[in-house]
Amino acid sequence: MSQTKKPSCLGVMIGVSLLAIFMAIMLTALGIWFFTMRQQPSKTNLPVAESPIAMLDVKAIDPALALVSLGGIPESQVIAEAVKKSRAETALAGLLFYPNLSDKESAGNFLLLAGAFAKTVNQDKALLSYQMAYACAILSPDIPDIVRTDLLLQAAEGLMALQQPESAKLYLAQAFTIAAGSPLLQAAQRKTIFERLQKNYLTLDERELARKSLDLSVHPPALAPITPAVLLLPPYQPVPLPPTVQTAEANRWLKAQQLAALMVDRAGNAPPEAYQALEKALLEEDAQKQQFYESQLSTATQVSQKNNLCLAQISWLATKYRIAKRGYGVSLVTAWEADAPQIQADLAKSYQRLFDIYADLIVALPDISQIDQATTEKLRHEVLAGELGWYPNYSKDLKRQQLMDITTKLMTTHPEINIFISTQQVADKEIYIFKIRN
């Protein structure tokens, strides 16, 4: 789940031949956005929705730009271009329906998106984006500690600019905890972090914390360095698709490109035939992919193979769910819109299958310390997917308790680890934080 899905061989051949034309469409689509833009100013200081997807304003999405990813251009490129060109809602849609970026990439994009929203009336979306970046920084097992602190510091500084001092202090406290307790940081890195903390605490008029940070920048904690633990859960590898599925996927790319081009040429007024052609291509691709994934999953014997198939299926179902929720800014498959609850349930079922695959792998590990570490990795992935809205209706309270329970065990089986996941009550919400071993 931490690597971007790579296109199949046939897809690459078709994608390369059309890349130059479609990139031109992508850039021109930014101009047509002004004709199709239907965004209404949102109120500030709105409470954050339980599900991030519930906060998405599909009427504010630029369809011509959003369709670029359905046309074969990597979603990461579309997100970056949308942020760059101040199409923040389009970028948010990409991030909320795209679980294939690495956690580091997701966090970085959420920070950039927060900055883009901060320049608009959508202050609530800026806060949401900072919260999503925070969730990645705290929960991801894949992000190095030096990167975690930078993410937290950037988010805190952004919150300070938005006049959110209490949230900023919480994020700074997490960066402070990592700098003070992580044996994975070098002394020079700690010094830099504490210097930055001191400046931020002075800005917030937290004199005592500023003084403490200054002291620690001069005399960083002397912690014995350790080697970073090797992650035990298998990384994602792209699944080779059979020719029939490759053809269906390539046909969808072509129809999406044609629809986007017509939107640009006709100021957003593409003819019904172009929508119908893309709808037909999507339905055919869905039939081909679902049959392929299910048949392969039913016969796969290797855990890594099951893992790759399940993640590929999740990626497709996330795209399908985005279409069902009009996450491309327009209606593309009316049948999926009517069936959105079932598609959401299918996506949740696929995530559950993925974590069941991880559980099977974990019980086969030879050492109890490996089992505890891998279980922690699994639960952190699971909770993060739920917090970001990718894993619909996950068992939030149950998974939080399971993560706290395995963390307690991990403190016993891994004495070299000095920082652990915990929780803290903030207002009426329990959030995840880091704590240093007592």
WOZIGI-V736383 format. One record per residue. N is the residue number from 1. RES is the residue in one small letter. PSI is psi in whole degrees, 0 to 359 (* if undefined). OMEGA is omega as a letter, one per 40 degrees, with the letter a starting at -180 (none if undefined). BURIAL is # if it has 9 or more other ideal C-beta (glycine too) atoms within 8 Angstrom, else .. Layout:
BEGIN
N	RES	PSI	OMEGA	BURIAL
N	RES	PSI	OMEGA	BURIAL
END
This chain:
BEGIN
1	m	357	a	#
2	s	3	i	.
3	q	150	i	#
4	t	136	i	#
5	k	134	a	#
6	k	142	a	.
7	p	156	i	.
8	s	172	a	#
9	c	313	i	.
10	l	320	i	#
11	g	321	i	#
12	v	316	a	#
13	m	315	a	.
14	i	318	a	#
15	g	320	a	#
16	v	320	a	.
17	s	334	a	.
18	l	358	a	#
19	l	313	a	#
20	a	316	a	.
21	i	315	a	#
22	f	329	i	#
23	m	325	i	#
24	a	320	i	.
25	i	318	a	#
26	m	317	a	#
27	l	319	a	.
28	t	329	a	#
29	a	333	a	#
30	l	326	i	#
31	g	321	a	.
32	i	343	i	#
33	w	325	a	#
34	f	334	i	.
35	f	330	a	.
36	t	352	a	#
37	m	127	a	.
38	r	25	a	.
39	q	138	i	.
40	q	140	i	.
41	p	131	i	.
42	s	156	i	#
43	k	151	i	.
44	t	163	i	.
45	n	30	i	.
46	l	148	i	.
47	p	146	i	.
48	v	132	a	.
49	a	153	i	.
50	e	320	i	.
51	s	125	i	.
52	p	325	a	#
53	i	331	a	#
54	a	341	a	.
55	m	355	a	#
56	l	130	i	#
57	d	96	a	#
58	v	337	i	#
59	k	343	a	.
60	a	2	i	#
61	i	139	i	#
62	d	105	a	#
63	p	317	a	#
64	a	322	i	#
65	l	319	a	#
66	a	324	a	#
67	l	346	i	#
68	v	320	a	#
69	s	328	i	#
70	l	341	i	#
71	g	8	i	#
72	g	352	i	#
73	i	135	a	#
74	p	136	a	.
75	e	327	i	#
76	s	322	i	#
77	q	320	i	#
78	v	317	i	#
79	i	313	a	#
80	a	317	a	#
81	e	322	i	#
82	a	319	i	#
83	v	315	a	#
84	k	321	a	.
85	k	18	i	.
86	s	34	i	.
87	r	65	a	#
88	a	319	a	#
89	e	326	i	#
90	t	318	i	#
91	a	320	i	#
92	l	318	i	#
93	a	316	i	#
94	g	316	a	#
95	l	323	a	#
96	l	343	a	#
97	f	17	a	#
98	y	93	a	#
99	p	10	a	#
100	n	348	i	#
101	l	154	i	#
102	s	159	i	#
103	d	322	i	#
104	k	316	i	#
105	e	318	i	#
106	s	313	a	#
107	a	315	i	#
108	g	320	i	#
109	n	324	i	#
110	f	323	i	#
111	l	314	i	#
112	l	320	i	#
113	l	321	i	#
114	a	318	i	#
115	g	323	i	#
116	a	316	i	#
117	f	328	a	#
118	a	338	a	#
119	k	1	a	.
120	t	187	i	#
121	v	354	a	.
122	n	61	i	#
123	q	328	i	#
124	d	324	i	#
125	k	328	i	#
126	a	316	i	#
127	l	317	i	#
128	l	315	a	#
129	s	321	i	#
130	y	323	i	#
131	q	322	i	#
132	m	320	i	#
133	a	319	i	#
134	y	316	a	#
135	a	317	i	#
136	c	315	a	#
137	a	324	a	#
138	i	316	a	#
139	l	334	a	#
140	s	131	i	#
141	p	356	a	#
142	d	344	a	.
143	i	128	i	#
144	p	151	a	.
145	d	326	i	#
146	i	326	i	#
147	v	321	i	#
148	r	313	a	#
149	t	321	i	#
150	d	318	i	.
151	l	315	a	#
152	l	320	i	#
153	l	318	i	#
154	q	318	i	#
155	a	317	i	#
156	a	317	i	#
157	e	324	i	#
158	g	320	i	#
159	l	325	i	#
160	m	319	i	#
161	a	333	i	.
162	l	9	a	#
163	q	47	i	.
164	q	68	a	#
165	p	325	a	#
166	e	316	i	.
167	s	321	i	#
168	a	318	i	#
169	k	321	i	#
170	l	315	a	#
171	y	321	i	#
172	l	322	i	#
173	a	325	i	#
174	q	320	i	#
175	a	321	i	#
176	f	316	a	#
177	t	316	i	#
178	i	314	a	#
179	a	324	a	#
180	a	334	a	#
181	g	350	a	#
182	s	122	i	#
183	p	1	a	#
184	l	356	i	#
185	l	147	i	#
186	q	160	a	.
187	a	319	a	.
188	a	324	i	.
189	q	318	i	#
190	r	316	a	#
191	k	314	a	#
192	t	318	a	.
193	i	314	a	#
194	f	326	i	#
195	e	318	i	#
196	r	321	i	#
197	l	318	a	#
198	q	317	i	#
199	k	318	a	.
200	n	320	i	#
201	y	325	i	#
202	l	319	i	#
203	t	325	i	.
204	l	3	a	#
205	d	33	i	.
206	e	81	a	#
207	r	318	a	.
208	e	317	i	.
209	l	326	i	#
210	a	317	i	#
211	r	318	i	.
212	k	320	i	.
213	s	321	i	#
214	l	316	i	#
215	d	317	a	.
216	l	336	i	#
217	s	329	i	#
218	v	321	a	.
219	h	77	a	.
220	p	149	i	#
221	p	137	i	.
222	a	96	a	.
223	l	135	i	#
224	a	123	a	.
225	p	149	i	.
226	i	162	i	.
227	t	133	i	.
228	p	139	i	.
229	a	141	i	.
230	v	128	i	.
231	l	140	a	.
232	l	337	i	#
233	l	144	a	#
234	p	140	i	.
235	p	161	a	.
236	y	135	i	#
237	q	135	a	.
238	p	144	a	#
239	v	125	i	.
240	p	129	a	.
241	l	144	i	.
242	p	162	a	.
243	p	321	a	.
244	t	321	i	.
245	v	321	i	#
246	q	318	a	#
247	t	317	i	#
248	a	319	i	#
249	e	315	i	#
250	a	324	i	#
251	n	320	i	#
252	r	318	i	#
253	w	312	a	#
254	l	314	a	#
255	k	324	i	#
256	a	320	i	#
257	q	317	a	#
258	q	319	i	#
259	l	317	i	#
260	a	319	i	#
261	a	320	i	#
262	l	324	i	#
263	m	319	i	#
264	v	314	a	#
265	d	329	a	.
266	r	28	i	#
267	a	42	i	.
268	g	355	a	#
269	n	68	i	.
270	a	147	a	#
271	p	155	i	.
272	p	327	a	.
273	e	326	a	.
274	a	321	i	#
275	y	317	a	#
276	q	323	i	.
277	a	318	i	#
278	l	320	i	#
279	e	314	i	#
280	k	318	i	#
281	a	320	i	#
282	l	318	i	#
283	l	321	i	#
284	e	316	i	#
285	e	319	i	#
286	d	314	i	#
287	a	317	a	.
288	q	314	a	#
289	k	316	a	#
290	q	320	i	#
291	q	319	a	.
292	f	311	a	#
293	y	315	a	#
294	e	318	i	.
295	s	320	a	.
296	q	320	i	#
297	l	329	a	#
298	s	340	a	.
299	t	348	a	.
300	a	141	a	#
301	t	331	a	.
302	q	139	a	.
303	v	318	a	#
304	s	322	i	.
305	q	316	i	#
306	k	319	i	#
307	n	312	a	#
308	n	318	i	#
309	l	317	a	#
310	c	318	i	#
311	l	324	i	#
312	a	320	i	#
313	q	320	i	#
314	i	317	i	#
315	s	316	i	#
316	w	316	a	#
317	l	327	i	#
318	a	320	i	#
319	t	316	i	#
320	k	319	i	#
321	y	322	i	#
322	r	317	i	#
323	i	318	a	#
324	a	330	i	#
325	k	14	a	#
326	r	39	a	#
327	g	0	i	#
328	y	7	i	#
329	g	351	i	#
330	v	165	i	.
331	s	125	a	.
332	l	318	i	#
333	v	100	a	#
334	t	326	a	.
335	a	324	i	.
336	w	326	i	#
337	e	318	i	#
338	a	333	a	.
339	d	19	a	#
340	a	317	i	#
341	p	322	i	.
342	q	322	i	.
343	i	319	i	#
344	q	319	i	#
345	a	321	i	#
346	d	321	i	#
347	l	315	i	#
348	a	321	i	#
349	k	320	i	.
350	s	322	i	#
351	y	318	i	#
352	q	321	i	.
353	r	319	i	#
354	l	312	a	#
355	f	337	i	#
356	d	322	i	.
357	i	316	i	#
358	y	319	a	#
359	a	320	i	#
360	d	321	i	#
361	l	319	a	#
362	i	317	a	#
363	v	342	i	.
364	a	355	i	.
365	l	145	a	#
366	p	340	a	.
367	d	140	a	.
368	i	324	i	.
369	s	324	i	.
370	q	321	i	#
371	i	316	i	#
372	d	317	a	#
373	q	314	a	#
374	a	325	i	#
375	t	320	i	#
376	t	316	i	#
377	e	312	a	#
378	k	312	a	#
379	l	325	i	#
380	r	319	i	#
381	h	317	a	#
382	e	312	a	#
383	v	319	i	#
384	l	316	i	#
385	a	323	i	#
386	g	317	a	#
387	e	326	a	#
388	l	354	i	#
389	g	3	a	#
390	w	325	a	#
391	y	95	a	#
392	p	137	i	#
393	n	37	i	.
394	y	159	a	#
395	s	85	a	.
396	k	306	a	.
397	d	318	a	.
398	l	314	a	.
399	k	326	i	#
400	r	315	a	#
401	q	320	i	.
402	q	320	i	#
403	l	320	i	#
404	m	322	a	#
405	d	314	a	.
406	i	331	i	#
407	t	319	i	#
408	t	318	i	.
409	k	320	a	#
410	l	327	i	#
411	m	334	i	#
412	t	317	a	.
413	t	346	a	#
414	h	76	a	#
415	p	344	a	.
416	e	342	a	.
417	i	132	a	#
418	n	345	a	#
419	i	136	a	#
420	f	157	i	#
421	i	138	i	#
422	s	188	i	#
423	t	161	i	#
424	q	138	i	.
425	q	122	i	.
426	v	113	a	.
427	a	240	a	.
428	d	18	a	.
429	k	139	i	.
430	e	121	a	.
431	i	162	a	#
432	y	139	i	#
433	i	171	i	#
434	f	147	i	#
435	k	148	i	#
436	i	143	i	#
437	r	135	i	#
438	n	*	none	.
END
